[in-house]
Amino acid sequence: MKVNLNTRILSKNEQAAEQNRVFLADHKLACLNLISSPGSGKTTLLARTITDLKDKLRIGVIEGDIKTDYDAQRIRAAGAAAIQIETEGACHLSAPQVNWALNNLPVNDLDLVFIENVGNLVCPSAFDLGESGRVVVLSIPEGDDKPAKYPGTFANADVILINKIDLISYLKFDLQRVLSDIAVLNSKAIIVQISAATGQGMQSWYDWLMARLASR
């Protein structure tokens, strides 16, 4: 007899994801799932976004890491509420974990929740967390082959942030190749070139973010 454990696991996740969607709708909260490789600059991006938009948006963050609460500490230092989830080896967050975190955030005082998923371009894209949108971050030092190598992740993104754009003149990175590969995979995705460290392009990211929230 064959038992499809994968189907059973995903079914449980889908049920929790739907619960999260209902929870977010009831609290009139937007929720964005942030996916990238390790070291792409997700936490730096979030910390700067929180700081720059502190007078416009009340932001909470769900942090996913295999171990430590380092990123949650950085987010709290930037001025936002943060809940840390340690996955203890799992390469992605699950909808039940996000459900727990949502119930421990001060959601009545928030406009937007970011889920900073575990650094990985494979696992997180396969798991619905109940989010209202997906943000994929690709950093210049990672190389220009990532959209082609991880098509599922880029195909499901609402916005793709090409981070560390200030380093492009120092590294071998074919920006046109990246743009062409993304256009084939996901012609609807918004692509923004940014540097979370220097601030380059960040206003375009903020404009997209504010427009996304205004359209809800």
Buried (B, 14 or more C-beta within 10 A) or exposed (E): EEEEEEEEEBEEBBEBBEBBBEBBEEBEBBBBBBBBBEEBBBBBBBBBBBEBBEEEBBBBBBBBBBEEBEBBBBBBEBEBBBBBBBBEEBBBBBBBBBBBBBEEBEBEEBBBBBBBBBBBBBBBBEBBBBBBBBBBBBBBBBBBEBBBEBBEBBBBBBBBBBBBBBBBEEEEBEEEEBBEBBEEBBEEBBBBBBBBBEEBBBEBBBEBBEEBBEEE
